C-alpha cells in the first residue's frame, strides 16, 4: 500500500523552548522526518527561540545532533539533512523580557502559515501570548500550540485558558495531547465509524465492561521532583486516558469535523459520574526486583503521590449505564503496554454442552507495542471428540496489514504538527473539554487529600498493588495480564 504524502502550505514555525528536551527529542526530529517524506515545502522556516545566547549555526548543529540521535538511520540522508537545517533559524528571546521580540517580528512572515509552538513551562504561556500580540507578531490567523500539563486543577486550567483567550481565539489554539496523534487512537474512530460491524453492539446491552491500561516500565528517576507534584491521576488519567475513554464512549459525530468530534467527547466527560473512594486504588512502587523505589526517586521521603492508579468510572447515559470503564496506569510495572480491551457479554443462551470452554469475546485495541487489533473469538476445537469450544484471536497488526509503508507509521508529534499547519483541530483538545476533564478529576484528588489517603505499595516490576485486583474481583471480573 502506497502512503500518500500531501505537502502542506509553506509555513513559519517558531518553537519557543527550542533548546529544550521536547524540541530535541520530538519536535525537531519529527519535523525532519516530515521534510524527508516530502511533506514540508521549500520556503518554510523553523525558528528556535529561547533565552540561551547561541548563534544560528550553533542551533543548527544542535538540530543535526538531535536528528542523528532520534531519527532512524535509514532516514538520515546527508543532503536532506543539509537542506532541512538550511530552513532553521534561531532568536534569543526571554519570554518575560523585551529583548529579541523585534528581531522575531522581522523574521516571521505574514503571507505564509504562522504557527508558534509553546514548548515551555505553562507559567510562560501567558507571557508569550501577550508579547506575540503586543509586538504585532501574531495575526488573527496565527496558530499557537500549547503543551501539557494544561493546568493542575480546574482553577489553573481556567486561568491558562483565560490568559490565552485574551490574545487568541479558540480556533487558533492547539492544545496537544500526543496520545491523540497515535495511529491506533485515530483508528479507534475509523474502526467504530467506518464499519457497520461493531456499532450495533457498542452499548451496555452487549458490552460487559471496558478496560483501559497504560502500563510503563520506566520509573520517575530524573524527573521525580516534577512528577511528585503531579502523580498518575494528573499526569495520565485526566488527559491521555480520558481521551481514550471518550473515543470509545462517544456518540458518532455528524461529521469528522473538529468541533463535531469534540462536542461528542465533551458530552462523555460531562456524563461521567463522580468516582466513589472505594472505586479508586492508588499505588506507589517500592524497591523490588533489583530496582529502587519511588521515594528514592522523588526527593521527598514522605511523599504520598501515586505512581499508579486504578479506578472504576461509570458513564451515566443511555448507551453506557451499567457498563463500567476500568482505567489503570502506572510506572515501573512489569511490561510496557497500552491497550483498550472491550469485553462483550455472554450470548443469551448456550446451545453447547461444553460450557467450560466458553470465554467472552474481547476486542483488544493495542496502542503499543505492535499497534493493532485482536478479536478473541470462540471456535470449535479442531479434531474428533465432539463439539468442544476454544478461543482464538483474530489478530491484526497494522504494520503487517499495511505492508512496508505501514511499518513507517509517523510519530504522534509529526502528525500533530502537520495538522497544526493544515489548520485541523480535530486531534487537539478544546478549552471546554480540558476544563470538563478537570471538573471530574478535582473532586477525586481533593477527596483523597482530605482523607489523607496513602498510596498502597507495589513492587517495582510487578503488576501493581494487590488492592487493584480486588477492585475487579469484587465485581466478578479480572484485569487482563500486563504483558508486552
Ligand atoms: P525543558 O527541557 O526544561 O526546556 C524548557 C525550554 O524553555 C528551554 O528551551 C528553555 O531554554 C526555555 N525557557 C525557559 N525559560 C524561558 C524564558 N523565560 N524565555 C524563553 N524560553 C525559556 O522542558 P521540556 O521538557 O522541553 O518541556 C517543554 C514543555 O513541554 C513543558 O511544558 C513540558 O511540560 C512539556 N512536555 C514535555 C515533554 C518531554 O518529553 N520533554 C513531554 C510532554 C510535555 P532557555 O533556558 O535557553 O531559555
Boltz pocket constraint, residues with backbone or C-beta under 6 A from the ligand:
constraints:
  - pocket:
      binder: B
      contacts: [[A, 16], [A, 17], [A, 18], [A, 19], [A, 20], [A, 21], [A, 22], [A, 23], [A, 49], [A, 50], [A, 51], [A, 52], [A, 53], [A, 93], [A, 94], [A, 95], [A, 96], [A, 118], [A, 119], [A, 120], [A, 121], [A, 122], [A, 124], [A, 147], [A, 148], [A, 149]]
      max_distance: 6.0
